[in-house]
């Protein structure tokens, strides 16, 4: 018997420069932790750190 498995390819999300700047500014303010910002904006904490460094 052959087993069929459906493979779903995840698509990369593309974020606008405005969205990245908004998230970076929130990270710079340091009112919330990276984990909290990550949940709020639905992005990985590493992305927030990267955008923050690019913004500075």
Phi and psi restraints in degrees (value plus and minus 20) as a CYANA .aco file:
   2 UNK   PHI    -118.5   -78.5
   2 UNK   PSI     116.7   156.7
   3 UNK   PHI    -121.5   -81.5
   3 UNK   PSI     105.9   145.9
   4 UNK   PHI    -117.2   -77.2
   4 UNK   PSI     111.1   151.1
   5 UNK   PHI    -143.7  -103.7
   5 UNK   PSI     107.6   147.6
   6 UNK   PHI    -104.0   -64.0
   6 UNK   PSI     106.8   146.8
   7 UNK   PHI    -127.1   -87.1
   7 UNK   PSI     102.4   142.4
   8 UNK   PHI    -125.1   -85.1
   8 UNK   PSI     107.0   147.0
   9 UNK   PHI    -110.7   -70.7
   9 UNK   PSI     106.9   146.9
  10 UNK   PHI     -96.6   -56.6
  10 UNK   PSI     116.9   156.9
  11 UNK   PHI    -114.7   -74.7
  11 UNK   PSI     123.6   163.6
  12 UNK   PHI     -94.0   -54.0
  12 UNK   PSI     116.6   156.6
  13 UNK   PHI    -105.6   -65.6
  13 UNK   PSI     123.3   163.3
  14 UNK   PHI    -134.1   -94.1
  14 UNK   PSI     105.9   145.9
  15 UNK   PHI    -126.1   -86.1
  15 UNK   PSI     119.2   159.2
  16 UNK   PHI     -92.3   -52.3
  16 UNK   PSI     139.1   179.1
  17 UNK   PHI     -81.0   -41.0
  17 UNK   PSI     -56.2   -16.2
  18 UNK   PHI     -84.2   -44.2
  18 UNK   PSI     -61.9   -21.9
  19 UNK   PHI     -84.9   -44.9
  19 UNK   PSI     -64.4   -24.4
  20 UNK   PHI     -80.5   -40.5
  20 UNK   PSI     -62.7   -22.7
  21 UNK   PHI     -84.3   -44.3
  21 UNK   PSI     -62.4   -22.4
  22 UNK   PHI     -79.6   -39.6
  22 UNK   PSI     -66.6   -26.6
  23 UNK   PHI     -86.3   -46.3
  23 UNK   PSI     -62.8   -22.8
  24 UNK   PHI     -81.1   -41.1
  24 UNK   PSI     -62.8   -22.8
  25 UNK   PHI     -82.7   -42.7
  25 UNK   PSI     -62.8   -22.8
  26 UNK   PHI     -81.7   -41.7
  26 UNK   PSI     -57.9   -17.9
  27 UNK   PHI     -88.3   -48.3
  27 UNK   PSI     -58.5   -18.5
  28 UNK   PHI     -86.1   -46.1
  28 UNK   PSI     -55.9   -15.9
  29 UNK   PHI     -82.2   -42.2
  29 UNK   PSI     -47.9    -7.9
  30 UNK   PHI      36.9    76.9
  30 UNK   PSI      13.2    53.2
  31 UNK   PHI    -101.9   -61.9
  31 UNK   PSI     -44.6    -4.6
  32 UNK   PHI    -149.0  -109.0
  32 UNK   PSI     132.4   172.4
  33 UNK   PHI     -92.5   -52.5
  33 UNK   PSI     145.4   185.4
  34 UNK   PHI     -80.4   -40.4
  34 UNK   PSI     -57.4   -17.4
  35 UNK   PHI     -82.9   -42.9
  35 UNK   PSI     -62.3   -22.3
  36 UNK   PHI     -86.5   -46.5
  36 UNK   PSI     -63.6   -23.6
  37 UNK   PHI     -84.1   -44.1
  37 UNK   PSI     -58.0   -18.0
  38 UNK   PHI     -79.7   -39.7
  38 UNK   PSI     -65.1   -25.1
  39 UNK   PHI     -87.2   -47.2
  39 UNK   PSI     -62.6   -22.6
  40 UNK   PHI     -83.9   -43.9
  40 UNK   PSI     -62.9   -22.9
  41 UNK   PHI    -119.1   -79.1
  41 UNK   PSI     -21.3    18.7
  42 UNK   PHI      37.4    77.4
  42 UNK   PSI      27.2    67.2
  43 UNK   PHI    -153.9  -113.9
  43 UNK   PSI     139.3   179.3
  44 UNK   PHI     -90.3   -50.3
  44 UNK   PSI     122.7   162.7
  45 UNK   PHI     -75.7   -35.7
  45 UNK   PSI     -53.6   -13.6
  46 UNK   PHI     -82.9   -42.9
  46 UNK   PSI     -54.5   -14.5
  47 UNK   PHI     -87.0   -47.0
  47 UNK   PSI     -59.8   -19.8
  48 UNK   PHI     -82.9   -42.9
  48 UNK   PSI     -64.2   -24.2
  49 UNK   PHI     -80.5   -40.5
  49 UNK   PSI     -62.7   -22.7
  50 UNK   PHI     -82.8   -42.8
  50 UNK   PSI     -67.6   -27.6
  51 UNK   PHI     -84.0   -44.0
  51 UNK   PSI     -57.1   -17.1
  52 UNK   PHI     -81.9   -41.9
  52 UNK   PSI     -66.3   -26.3
  53 UNK   PHI     -84.2   -44.2
  53 UNK   PSI     -59.1   -19.1
  54 UNK   PHI     -87.2   -47.2
  54 UNK   PSI     -52.4   -12.4
  55 UNK   PHI     -94.4   -54.4
  55 UNK   PSI     -54.1   -14.1
